[in-house]
Structures are given as C-alpha cells and as structure tokens.
Amino acid sequence: MKKLKIVFMGTPDFAVGILDTIYKNDYEVVGVITVADKPAGRGQKVSTSAVKEYALANNLRLLQPTNLKNEEFLAELKSLEANLQVIVAFRMLPEVVWKMPELGTFNLHASLLPQYRGAAPINWAIINGETKTGVTTFFIDDKIDTGAIILKKETPISETETVGELHNRLMQLGSEAVLETLLLIENEKATTTIQPESKELKTAYKLNKDNCKIDWTKPGKEIYNQIRGLNPYPAAWTFFVDGENEWNVKLYEVEFIEVAHKNSLGKIVASKKELHIFTIDGYLDIKSLQMPGKRKMETQQLLNGLVFSDTSIAK
C-alpha cells in the first residue's frame, strides 16, 4: 500500500466539500493551493476563496500563487514532497505542475465525461434539460477535462431540481468518488479508460451576462430549465418594462404551465398575488424574484407595493 501525501488544489465551496472529506478521512494533506486574494464587489473589498478559509481554519499549509510557472512557487510546491495531487474546480495546470508528483494528478469533474467539459457543468446539465448527470475522476493531461478516466458515479436529475440542490448532491457524490479513487491509488489498483471520441459533445461554457439572459422566443420548458439551472447563482435575468419604467430583474423559483393563449411573448399579467409571464406555449408562474437594488423576495411581497399596467412586458 502506498502512503499518500496529498496536495489539494481548488477554489469554491464545491472544492471545500471534497477537501473536508479527504482531511476527515485521515489522509495526509501536505499543502493546499488556491487562488490569490482579489478585490470583489462594489466596495472592492478583498475576497478570499472558500478553500483558503477552510485551509486556515484547519491549519493546513497554504499557497496562493499568481503564476503557476513561477520558479519560486514551483520550488515551494516541490518541497512539500507530495506524491499525489487532487484538483477540484481550480484552473488549467502547466505540465510542470501536473507531472510533478510520482503518482500523478487527478481531477474531480462534475459531469459524466466526455460530456460537459468546461467551467459550468452542473448549470448546463440542467439548462439543457438532462435527466442524469454525475461526477468523474480522471488523470490530468495537457488539455481541459480530456484525461484518462479513473471512475464515474451517476445520479438522476429531477424535473424540478435547481442547480443549488444538484450542486450539493454532486458535492457529496464527488466526495465518495474521490475517496474511492484515493483507495484505488494507494492500493495500486487504479485502472484508466481513455475518454471516447464523440461528435455530439455538449460543452459547459463559462457563464456570462449574455447566456444568463432569458430569450422569451424560446419554448417555455427551455426557459424554465434555464431559470432553475441558474438558481440560485448566478440567476437568469430579464428586463421588466412598464411604461417608461424598466428594471433588470433576476428570476428564481418559477413554475411552467403549458396552455394555449393569445398573449404576446413576454407579456406580464399580474394580480394581487400572482405574476405570470407568457411564452410561446404557456406561461411562467413567478414565485420569487429580485428587483435591482433589492433582496430576493416572494412575488406576493413585490405585488403588495408594485402594480403592473396592461402593457407591461418582459424582454
């Protein structure tokens, strides 16, 4: 049996869940690598990663390089004498880094590779209406998410599940996959499978303002999937237009009702308790939303203080 000395690399909450599992299962974590602190938000306050906060709270050796090819960083990384590196939601590594440990460097990716390579696999699986997803561990190579697969774990996606809910389930599933992978490696039983070539690969593109904006010409089910695939973060958005007023609005909990109607696309119909936005084949019943400069609220709270005219639309 190989005694593992692990360097862990990651940034967000998802990575913390995996690091916590490794640490609490008594594996030796000789170092943690995460992004450098940076200003964020309107006040430009210095923001630290979730992985950094965990490492500091548990007195783990922490490195925050700005350049992964920097000679000083590479020397410090080598001095940790790790024989395995585990990567979860970090960044592309230069060859000199991923080839450094004797037992290699493996990554946990939140999809069933080769599908949904890229930055936002959990979001896009829901946005595209998938009924199943999972996690994959693989040894890193010189491309993004293309390395030889060690193991996969699959799970269904329900028709109402949000990305926040799926994120938490995949973090647990990912923890199990990483533990199984570590056990295989330390017992020298890890075998790999080359990722199959496919002409129908779906990509997990990085999310941005453009691909989070709702296109009201799409079928209602597609819009519904987009909204739940971005709930709670970064959130699907649209403009509410009412006369001379225009608001940039984020939508969260919604229900899609398929029904024939004669309303125009994006038409907003509001009562004292309900807010409906019409699509080509029905309408979305908006349960919660966020107006600019406000906190997320239940729709009824909004309608207590805001009346929409007959000409109001979402666009």
Short mmCIF file of the C-alpha atoms (twelve columns), coordinates in Angstrom:
data_MODEL
# 
_entry.id   MODEL 
# 
loop_
_atom_site.group_PDB 
_atom_site.id 
_atom_site.type_symbol 
_atom_site.label_atom_id 
_atom_site.label_alt_id 
_atom_site.label_comp_id 
_atom_site.label_asym_id 
_atom_site.label_seq_id 
_atom_site.Cartn_x 
_atom_site.Cartn_y 
_atom_site.Cartn_z 
_atom_site.pdbx_PDB_model_num 
ATOM 1   C CA . MET A 1   0.000   0.000  0.000   1 
ATOM 2   C CA . LYS A 2   1.255   3.469  -0.969  1 
ATOM 3   C CA . LYS A 3   1.340   6.101  1.776   1 
ATOM 4   C CA . LEU A 4   -0.320  9.132  0.192   1 
ATOM 5   C CA . LYS A 5   0.960   12.673 0.688   1 
ATOM 6   C CA . ILE A 6   -1.578  14.929 -0.979  1 
ATOM 7   C CA . VAL A 7   -1.529  18.452 -2.346  1 
ATOM 8   C CA . PHE A 8   -5.091  19.718 -2.884  1 
ATOM 9   C CA . MET A 9   -5.944  22.479 -5.383  1 
ATOM 10  C CA . GLY A 10  -9.337  24.178 -5.553  1 
ATOM 11  C CA . THR A 11  -11.278 27.401 -5.063  1 
ATOM 12  C CA . PRO A 12  -15.086 27.379 -4.430  1 
ATOM 13  C CA . ASP A 13  -17.422 25.808 -1.875  1 
ATOM 14  C CA . PHE A 14  -17.745 22.696 -4.040  1 
ATOM 15  C CA . ALA A 15  -13.999 22.084 -3.625  1 
ATOM 16  C CA . VAL A 16  -14.226 22.637 0.149   1 
ATOM 17  C CA . GLY A 17  -16.664 19.754 0.461   1 
ATOM 18  C CA . ILE A 18  -14.160 17.418 -1.195  1 
ATOM 19  C CA . LEU A 19  -11.164 18.730 0.776   1 
ATOM 20  C CA . ASP A 20  -13.095 18.326 4.024   1 
ATOM 21  C CA . THR A 21  -13.845 14.698 3.162   1 
ATOM 22  C CA . ILE A 22  -10.182 13.953 2.379   1 
ATOM 23  C CA . TYR A 23  -8.980  15.630 5.561   1 
ATOM 24  C CA . LYS A 24  -11.563 13.996 7.849   1 
ATOM 25  C CA . ASN A 25  -10.711 10.566 6.450   1 
ATOM 26  C CA . ASP A 26  -7.182  10.940 7.830   1 
ATOM 27  C CA . TYR A 27  -5.320  11.402 4.578   1 
ATOM 28  C CA . GLU A 28  -2.170  13.496 4.895   1 
ATOM 29  C CA . VAL A 29  -2.744  16.848 3.191   1 
ATOM 30  C CA . VAL A 30  0.715   18.414 2.951   1 
ATOM 31  C CA . GLY A 31  -0.436  21.529 1.120   1 
ATOM 32  C CA . VAL A 32  -3.437  23.428 -0.233  1 
ATOM 33  C CA . ILE A 33  -3.261  25.611 -3.349  1 
ATOM 34  C CA . THR A 34  -5.928  28.195 -4.125  1 
ATOM 35  C CA . VAL A 35  -6.324  31.492 -5.983  1 
ATOM 36  C CA . ALA A 36  -4.756  34.707 -4.757  1 
ATOM 37  C CA . ASP A 37  -6.975  37.134 -2.834  1 
ATOM 38  C CA . LYS A 38  -8.582  39.796 -5.010  1 
ATOM 39  C CA . PRO A 39  -10.923 42.797 -4.712  1 
ATOM 40  C CA . ALA A 40  -14.564 41.994 -5.448  1 
ATOM 41  C CA . GLY A 41  -17.959 43.705 -5.465  1 
ATOM 42  C CA . ARG A 42  -18.883 47.364 -5.487  1 
ATOM 43  C CA . GLY A 43  -16.783 48.179 -2.449  1 
ATOM 44  C CA . GLN A 44  -13.796 46.292 -3.894  1 
ATOM 45  C CA . LYS A 45  -13.247 44.538 -0.581  1 
ATOM 46  C CA . VAL A 46  -10.564 41.876 -0.675  1 
ATOM 47  C CA . SER A 47  -12.204 38.497 -1.269  1 
ATOM 48  C CA . THR A 48  -10.694 35.181 -0.215  1 
ATOM 49  C CA . SER A 49  -11.643 31.776 -1.604  1 
ATOM 50  C CA . ALA A 50  -13.702 29.262 0.331   1 
ATOM 51  C CA . VAL A 51  -10.768 26.827 0.102   1 
ATOM 52  C CA . LYS A 52  -8.431  29.364 1.723   1 
ATOM 53  C CA . GLU A 53  -10.826 29.875 4.607   1 
ATOM 54  C CA . TYR A 54  -11.020 26.115 5.164   1 
ATOM 55  C CA . ALA A 55  -7.243  25.683 4.994   1 
ATOM 56  C CA . LEU A 56  -6.643  28.449 7.537   1 
ATOM 57  C CA . ALA A 57  -9.335  27.118 9.879   1 
ATOM 58  C CA . ASN A 58  -7.669  23.691 9.856   1 
ATOM 59  C CA . ASN A 59  -4.038  24.887 9.955   1 
ATOM 60  C CA . LEU A 60  -3.189  23.425 6.557   1 
ATOM 61  C CA . ARG A 61  -0.158  24.672 4.638   1 
ATOM 62  C CA . LEU A 62  -1.491  27.228 2.128   1 
ATOM 63  C CA . LEU A 63  -0.032  28.551 -1.136  1 
ATOM 64  C CA . GLN A 64  -1.660  31.234 -3.299  1 
ATOM 65  C CA . PRO A 65  0.435   31.624 -6.454  1 
ATOM 66  C CA . THR A 66  -0.435  34.196 -9.089  1 
ATOM 67  C CA . ASN A 67  1.702   32.375 -11.666 1 
ATOM 68  C CA . LEU A 68  1.821   28.583 -11.657 1 
ATOM 69  C CA . LYS A 69  5.062   28.613 -13.659 1 
ATOM 70  C CA . ASN A 70  6.882   30.887 -11.208 1 
ATOM 71  C CA . GLU A 71  10.179  29.274 -10.160 1 
ATOM 72  C CA . GLU A 72  9.727   30.228 -6.512  1 
ATOM 73  C CA . PHE A 73  6.272   28.642 -6.409  1 
ATOM 74  C CA . LEU A 74  7.471   25.503 -8.182  1 
ATOM 75  C CA . ALA A 75  10.326  25.124 -5.690  1 
ATOM 76  C CA . GLU A 76  7.921   25.531 -2.768  1 
ATOM 77  C CA . LEU A 77  5.486   23.037 -4.295  1 
ATOM 78  C CA . LYS A 78  8.281   20.519 -4.801  1 
ATOM 79  C CA . SER A 79  9.450   20.983 -1.208  1 
ATOM 80  C CA . LEU A 80  6.074   19.684 0.029   1 
ATOM 81  C CA . GLU A 81  7.142   16.262 -1.283  1 
ATOM 82  C CA . ALA A 82  3.619   15.261 -2.271  1 
ATOM 83  C CA . ASN A 83  3.251   12.058 -4.267  1 
ATOM 84  C CA . LEU A 84  -0.320  12.849 -5.427  1 
ATOM 85  C CA . GLN A 85  -2.268  15.992 -6.346  1 
ATOM 86  C CA . VAL A 86  -6.067  16.270 -6.222  1 
ATOM 87  C CA . ILE A 87  -7.730  19.052 -8.225  1 
ATOM 88  C CA . VAL A 88  -11.329 20.254 -7.820  1 
ATOM 89  C CA . ALA A 89  -12.668 23.383 -9.568  1 
ATOM 90  C CA . PHE A 90  -9.335  25.142 -9.944  1 
ATOM 91  C CA . ARG A 91  -7.641  26.194 -13.189 1 
ATOM 92  C CA . MET A 92  -5.680  24.645 -16.028 1 
ATOM 93  C CA . LEU A 93  -2.288  23.456 -14.766 1 
ATOM 94  C CA . PRO A 94  1.010   23.690 -16.635 1 
ATOM 95  C CA . GLU A 95  2.676   20.370 -17.388 1 
ATOM 96  C CA . VAL A 96  5.489   21.073 -14.930 1 
ATOM 97  C CA . VAL A 97  2.885   21.102 -12.134 1 
ATOM 98  C CA . TRP A 98  0.644   18.174 -13.027 1 
ATOM 99  C CA . LYS A 99  3.596   15.919 -13.842 1 
ATOM 100 C CA . MET A 100 5.414   16.687 -10.574 1 
ATOM 101 C CA . PRO A 101 4.049   14.034 -8.167  1 
ATOM 102 C CA . GLU A 102 5.082   10.396 -8.521  1 
ATOM 103 C CA . LEU A 103 1.504   9.063  -8.515  1 
ATOM 104 C CA . GLY A 104 0.134   11.750 -10.799 1 
ATOM 105 C CA . THR A 105 -2.531  14.438 -10.572 1 
ATOM 106 C CA . PHE A 106 -6.222  13.649 -10.767 1 
ATOM 107 C CA . ASN A 107 -9.219  15.922 -11.155 1 
ATOM 108 C CA . LEU A 108 -12.813 15.593 -9.996  1 
ATOM 109 C CA . HIS A 109 -15.215 16.975 -12.621 1 
ATOM 110 C CA . ALA A 110 -18.950 17.405 -12.002 1 
ATOM 111 C CA . SER A 111 -20.218 15.689 -15.139 1 
ATOM 112 C CA . LEU A 112 -20.151 12.331 -16.877 1 
ATOM 113 C CA . LEU A 113 -17.154 12.947 -19.105 1 
ATOM 114 C CA . PRO A 114 -16.639 13.384 -22.005 1 
ATOM 115 C CA . GLN A 115 -19.916 15.335 -21.849 1 
ATOM 116 C CA . TYR A 116 -19.896 18.840 -20.353 1 
ATOM 117 C CA . ARG A 117 -16.208 19.587 -20.299 1 
ATOM 118 C CA . GLY A 118 -15.655 23.140 -19.119 1 
ATOM 119 C CA . ALA A 119 -16.341 25.655 -16.400 1 
ATOM 120 C CA . ALA A 120 -20.045 25.200 -15.513 1 
ATOM 121 C CA . PRO A 121 -21.086 21.537 -15.955 1 
ATOM 122 C CA . ILE A 122 -23.725 21.472 -13.202 1 
ATOM 123 C CA . ASN A 123 -25.537 24.511 -14.605 1 
ATOM 124 C CA . TRP A 124 -25.534 23.353 -18.217 1 
ATOM 125 C CA . ALA A 125 -26.792 19.856 -17.432 1 
ATOM 126 C CA . ILE A 126 -29.965 21.416 -16.016 1 
ATOM 127 C CA . ILE A 127 -30.206 24.212 -18.600 1 
ATOM 128 C CA . ASN A 128 -30.127 21.579 -21.358 1 
ATOM 129 C CA . GLY A 129 -32.822 19.515 -19.643 1 
ATOM 130 C CA . GLU A 130 -30.680 16.458 -18.891 1 
ATOM 131 C CA . THR A 131 -32.284 13.711 -16.819 1 
ATOM 132 C CA . LYS A 132 -28.996 12.388 -15.426 1 
ATOM 133 C CA . THR A 133 -25.505 13.602 -14.627 1 
ATOM 134 C CA . GLY A 134 -22.717 12.604 -12.263 1 
ATOM 135 C CA . VAL A 135 -19.060 13.020 -11.411 1 
ATOM 136 C CA . THR A 136 -15.842 11.750 -12.963 1 
ATOM 137 C CA . THR A 137 -12.298 11.390 -11.667 1 
ATOM 138 C CA . PHE A 138 -9.527  11.398 -14.255 1 
ATOM 139 C CA . PHE A 139 -5.793  11.883 -14.518 1 
ATOM 140 C CA . ILE A 140 -4.954  15.323 -15.882 1 
ATOM 141 C CA . ASP A 141 -3.272  15.744 -19.266 1 
ATOM 142 C CA . ASP A 142 -2.381  18.787 -21.378 1 
ATOM 143 C CA . LYS A 143 -5.974  19.663 -22.393 1 
ATOM 144 C CA . ILE A 144 -9.091  20.655 -20.449 1 
ATOM 145 C CA . ASP A 145 -11.042 17.718 -18.946 1 
ATOM 146 C CA . THR A 146 -9.778  15.206 -21.514 1 
ATOM 147 C CA . GLY A 147 -7.577  12.884 -19.403 1 
ATOM 148 C CA . ALA A 148 -7.924  9.155  -18.825 1 
ATOM 149 C CA . ILE A 149 -10.953 8.314  -16.657 1 
ATOM 150 C CA . ILE A 150 -10.473 6.521  -13.334 1 
ATOM 151 C CA . LEU A 151 -14.123 6.215  -12.291 1 
ATOM 152 C CA . LYS A 152 -17.604 7.710  -12.725 1 
ATOM 153 C CA . LYS A 153 -20.654 7.956  -10.487 1 
ATOM 154 C CA . GLU A 154 -24.096 8.694  -11.943 1 
ATOM 155 C CA . THR A 155 -27.214 10.301 -10.459 1 
ATOM 156 C CA . PRO A 156 -30.652 11.293 -11.851 1 
ATOM 157 C CA . ILE A 157 -31.785 14.918 -12.159 1 
ATOM 158 C CA . SER A 158 -35.409 15.597 -11.255 1 
ATOM 159 C CA . GLU A 159 -37.584 17.871 -13.393 1 
ATOM 160 C CA . THR A 160 -37.770 20.488 -10.633 1 
ATOM 161 C CA . GLU A 161 -34.206 20.346 -9.242  1 
ATOM 162 C CA . THR A 162 -32.277 23.613 -9.142  1 
ATOM 163 C CA . VAL A 163 -28.548 23.974 -9.682  1 
ATOM 164 C CA . GLY A 164 -28.131 24.778 -5.992  1 
ATOM 165 C CA . GLU A 165 -29.754 21.497 -4.998  1 
ATOM 166 C CA . LEU A 166 -27.826 19.472 -7.579  1 
ATOM 167 C CA . HIS A 167 -24.563 21.187 -6.597  1 
ATOM 168 C CA . ASN A 168 -24.925 19.909 -3.036  1 
ATOM 169 C CA . ARG A 169 -25.785 16.378 -4.121  1 
ATOM 170 C CA . LEU A 170 -22.847 16.245 -6.536  1 
ATOM 171 C CA . MET A 171 -20.506 17.528 -3.820  1 
ATOM 172 C CA . GLN A 172 -21.490 14.518 -1.723  1 
ATOM 173 C CA . LEU A 173 -21.243 12.154 -4.702  1 
ATOM 174 C CA . GLY A 174 -17.899 13.713 -5.623  1 
ATOM 175 C CA . SER A 175 -16.590 13.150 -2.109  1 
ATOM 176 C CA . GLU A 176 -17.448 9.464  -2.428  1 
ATOM 177 C CA . ALA A 177 -15.773 9.282  -5.843  1 
ATOM 178 C CA . VAL A 178 -12.596 10.946 -4.584  1 
ATOM 179 C CA . LEU A 179 -12.372 8.606  -1.595  1 
ATOM 180 C CA . GLU A 180 -12.799 5.580  -3.863  1 
ATOM 181 C CA . THR A 181 -10.155 6.968  -6.216  1 
ATOM 182 C CA . LEU A 182 -7.697  7.541  -3.358  1 
ATOM 183 C CA . LEU A 183 -8.268  3.978  -2.161  1 
ATOM 184 C CA . LEU A 184 -7.572  2.592  -5.638  1 
ATOM 185 C CA . ILE A 185 -4.386  4.638  -5.981  1 
ATOM 186 C CA . GLU A 186 -2.986  3.813  -2.557  1 
ATOM 187 C CA . ASN A 187 -3.653  0.101  -3.169  1 
ATOM 188 C CA . GLU A 188 -2.109  0.382  -6.662  1 
ATOM 189 C CA . LYS A 189 -5.349  -0.833 -8.250  1 
ATOM 190 C CA . ALA A 190 -6.300  2.263  -10.256 1 
ATOM 191 C CA . THR A 191 -7.024  1.476  -13.902 1 
ATOM 192 C CA . THR A 192 -7.982  4.052  -16.514 1 
ATOM 193 C CA . THR A 193 -10.139 4.341  -19.601 1 
ATOM 194 C CA . ILE A 194 -9.383  6.750  -22.441 1 
ATOM 195 C CA . GLN A 195 -12.272 9.153  -22.995 1 
ATOM 196 C CA . PRO A 196 -14.323 8.093  -26.035 1 
ATOM 197 C CA . GLU A 197 -14.434 10.305 -29.096 1 
ATOM 198 C CA . SER A 198 -17.895 11.671 -29.822 1 
ATOM 199 C CA . LYS A 199 -19.322 14.010 -32.454 1 
ATOM 200 C CA . GLU A 200 -22.147 15.046 -30.122 1 
ATOM 201 C CA . LEU A 201 -20.247 16.548 -27.223 1 
ATOM 202 C CA . LYS A 202 -22.041 19.169 -25.118 1 
ATOM 203 C CA . THR A 203 -19.864 21.896 -23.641 1 
ATOM 204 C CA . ALA A 204 -20.146 23.526 -20.204 1 
ATOM 205 C CA . TYR A 205 -19.420 27.070 -21.344 1 
ATOM 206 C CA . LYS A 206 -18.426 29.691 -18.817 1 
ATOM 207 C CA . LEU A 207 -21.498 31.591 -17.664 1 
ATOM 208 C CA . ASN A 208 -21.762 35.279 -18.530 1 
ATOM 209 C CA . LYS A 209 -24.360 38.025 -18.691 1 
ATOM 210 C CA . ASP A 210 -25.368 37.125 -22.255 1 
ATOM 211 C CA . ASN A 211 -26.054 33.415 -21.752 1 
ATOM 212 C CA . CYS A 212 -27.893 34.092 -18.476 1 
ATOM 213 C CA . LYS A 213 -30.363 36.468 -20.168 1 
ATOM 214 C CA . ILE A 214 -33.772 34.945 -20.926 1 
ATOM 215 C CA . ASP A 215 -34.844 34.707 -24.567 1 
ATOM 216 C CA . TRP A 216 -38.649 34.839 -24.471 1 
ATOM 217 C CA . THR A 217 -38.956 33.442 -28.031 1 
ATOM 218 C CA . LYS A 218 -37.870 30.011 -26.746 1 
ATOM 219 C CA . PRO A 219 -40.367 27.332 -25.634 1 
ATOM 220 C CA . GLY A 220 -41.499 27.672 -22.030 1 
ATOM 221 C CA . LYS A 221 -39.855 24.431 -20.860 1 
ATOM 222 C CA . GLU A 222 -36.454 25.644 -22.140 1 
ATOM 223 C CA . ILE A 223 -36.842 28.948 -20.304 1 
ATOM 224 C CA . TYR A 224 -37.936 27.077 -17.167 1 
ATOM 225 C CA . ASN A 225 -34.835 24.848 -17.392 1 
ATOM 226 C CA . GLN A 226 -32.600 27.883 -17.846 1 
ATOM 227 C CA . ILE A 227 -34.021 29.565 -14.751 1 
ATOM 228 C CA . ARG A 228 -33.650 26.504 -12.495 1 
ATOM 229 C CA . GLY A 229 -30.203 25.837 -13.994 1 
ATOM 230 C CA . LEU A 230 -29.098 29.275 -12.789 1 
ATOM 231 C CA . ASN A 231 -30.906 29.278 -9.419  1 
ATOM 232 C CA . PRO A 232 -29.557 30.477 -7.028  1 
ATOM 233 C CA . TYR A 233 -26.395 31.579 -8.815  1 
ATOM 234 C CA . PRO A 234 -25.728 33.490 -10.986 1 
ATOM 235 C CA . ALA A 235 -29.507 33.707 -11.719 1 
ATOM 236 C CA . ALA A 236 -31.367 34.100 -15.001 1 
ATOM 237 C CA . TRP A 237 -32.374 37.664 -15.750 1 
ATOM 238 C CA . THR A 238 -34.642 39.758 -17.942 1 
ATOM 239 C CA . PHE A 239 -35.939 43.309 -18.280 1 
ATOM 240 C CA . PHE A 240 -39.377 44.201 -16.930 1 
ATOM 241 C CA . VAL A 241 -40.768 47.104 -18.949 1 
ATOM 242 C CA . ASP A 242 -43.806 49.017 -17.714 1 
ATOM 243 C CA . GLY A 243 -44.465 52.301 -19.483 1 
ATOM 244 C CA . GLU A 244 -41.356 54.428 -19.014 1 
ATOM 245 C CA . ASN A 245 -40.030 52.187 -16.263 1 
ATOM 246 C CA . GLU A 246 -37.512 49.433 -16.981 1 
ATOM 247 C CA . TRP A 247 -35.971 47.117 -14.399 1 
ATOM 248 C CA . ASN A 248 -33.259 44.472 -14.656 1 
ATOM 249 C CA . VAL A 249 -34.851 41.553 -12.785 1 
ATOM 250 C CA . LYS A 250 -33.491 38.170 -11.666 1 
ATOM 251 C CA . LEU A 251 -35.889 35.214 -11.600 1 
ATOM 252 C CA . TYR A 252 -35.552 32.299 -9.169  1 
ATOM 253 C CA . GLU A 253 -38.396 29.911 -8.302  1 
ATOM 254 C CA . VAL A 254 -40.838 29.522 -11.191 1 
ATOM 255 C CA . GLU A 255 -43.374 27.014 -12.469 1 
ATOM 256 C CA . PHE A 256 -44.125 26.438 -16.156 1 
ATOM 257 C CA . ILE A 257 -47.757 25.962 -17.179 1 
ATOM 258 C CA . GLU A 258 -48.302 24.689 -20.721 1 
ATOM 259 C CA . VAL A 259 -51.501 26.178 -22.121 1 
ATOM 260 C CA . ALA A 260 -52.808 27.735 -25.337 1 
ATOM 261 C CA . HIS A 261 -53.238 31.515 -25.197 1 
ATOM 262 C CA . LYS A 262 -53.385 34.656 -27.332 1 
ATOM 263 C CA . ASN A 263 -50.967 36.841 -25.349 1 
ATOM 264 C CA . SER A 264 -47.784 38.206 -26.887 1 
ATOM 265 C CA . LEU A 265 -44.402 36.758 -25.941 1 
ATOM 266 C CA . GLY A 266 -43.110 38.177 -22.668 1 
ATOM 267 C CA . LYS A 267 -46.496 39.648 -21.724 1 
ATOM 268 C CA . ILE A 268 -46.699 40.201 -17.948 1 
ATOM 269 C CA . VAL A 269 -50.059 39.585 -16.313 1 
ATOM 270 C CA . ALA A 270 -50.238 40.329 -12.593 1 
ATOM 271 C CA . SER A 271 -52.886 40.003 -9.920  1 
ATOM 272 C CA . LYS A 272 -52.557 40.846 -6.221  1 
ATOM 273 C CA . LYS A 273 -50.854 37.519 -5.555  1 
ATOM 274 C CA . GLU A 274 -49.552 36.105 -8.846  1 
ATOM 275 C CA . LEU A 275 -47.212 37.168 -11.635 1 
ATOM 276 C CA . HIS A 276 -47.347 35.362 -14.969 1 
ATOM 277 C CA . ILE A 277 -45.058 35.841 -17.974 1 
ATOM 278 C CA . PHE A 278 -46.278 34.364 -21.251 1 
ATOM 279 C CA . THR A 279 -44.197 32.194 -23.574 1 
ATOM 280 C CA . ILE A 280 -44.965 30.734 -26.984 1 
ATOM 281 C CA . ASP A 281 -46.679 27.703 -25.440 1 
ATOM 282 C CA . GLY A 282 -47.856 28.761 -21.994 1 
ATOM 283 C CA . TYR A 283 -46.691 30.925 -19.125 1 
ATOM 284 C CA . LEU A 284 -44.256 31.017 -16.234 1 
ATOM 285 C CA . ASP A 285 -45.744 31.480 -12.783 1 
ATOM 286 C CA . ILE A 286 -43.085 33.527 -10.976 1 
ATOM 287 C CA . LYS A 287 -42.728 32.517 -7.326  1 
ATOM 288 C CA . SER A 288 -39.675 34.593 -6.327  1 
ATOM 289 C CA . LEU A 289 -37.505 37.239 -7.931  1 
ATOM 290 C CA . GLN A 290 -35.087 40.082 -7.250  1 
ATOM 291 C CA . MET A 291 -35.544 43.675 -8.319  1 
ATOM 292 C CA . PRO A 292 -32.473 45.896 -8.811  1 
ATOM 293 C CA . GLY A 293 -31.012 47.114 -5.517  1 
ATOM 294 C CA . LYS A 294 -33.336 44.841 -3.532  1 
ATOM 295 C CA . ARG A 295 -33.058 41.454 -1.881  1 
ATOM 296 C CA . LYS A 296 -34.631 38.342 -3.344  1 
ATOM 297 C CA . MET A 297 -38.335 38.291 -2.414  1 
ATOM 298 C CA . GLU A 298 -41.510 36.281 -2.802  1 
ATOM 299 C CA . THR A 299 -43.662 37.533 -5.674  1 
ATOM 300 C CA . GLN A 300 -46.520 38.437 -3.363  1 
ATOM 301 C CA . GLN A 301 -44.219 40.826 -1.476  1 
ATOM 302 C CA . LEU A 302 -43.417 42.628 -4.720  1 
ATOM 303 C CA . LEU A 303 -47.062 42.845 -5.752  1 
ATOM 304 C CA . ASN A 304 -48.004 44.408 -2.431  1 
ATOM 305 C CA . GLY A 305 -46.158 47.546 -3.475  1 
ATOM 306 C CA . LEU A 306 -45.984 47.446 -7.289  1 
ATOM 307 C CA . VAL A 307 -48.816 47.473 -9.834  1 
ATOM 308 C CA . PHE A 308 -48.138 46.466 -13.449 1 
ATOM 309 C CA . SER A 309 -50.031 48.063 -16.331 1 
ATOM 310 C CA . ASP A 310 -51.760 46.152 -19.141 1 
ATOM 311 C CA . THR A 311 -48.852 46.915 -21.470 1 
ATOM 312 C CA . SER A 312 -46.047 45.570 -19.256 1 
ATOM 313 C CA . ILE A 313 -43.669 43.007 -20.794 1 
ATOM 314 C CA . ALA A 314 -40.541 41.044 -20.044 1 
ATOM 315 C CA . LYS A 315 -37.869 41.340 -22.699 1 
# 
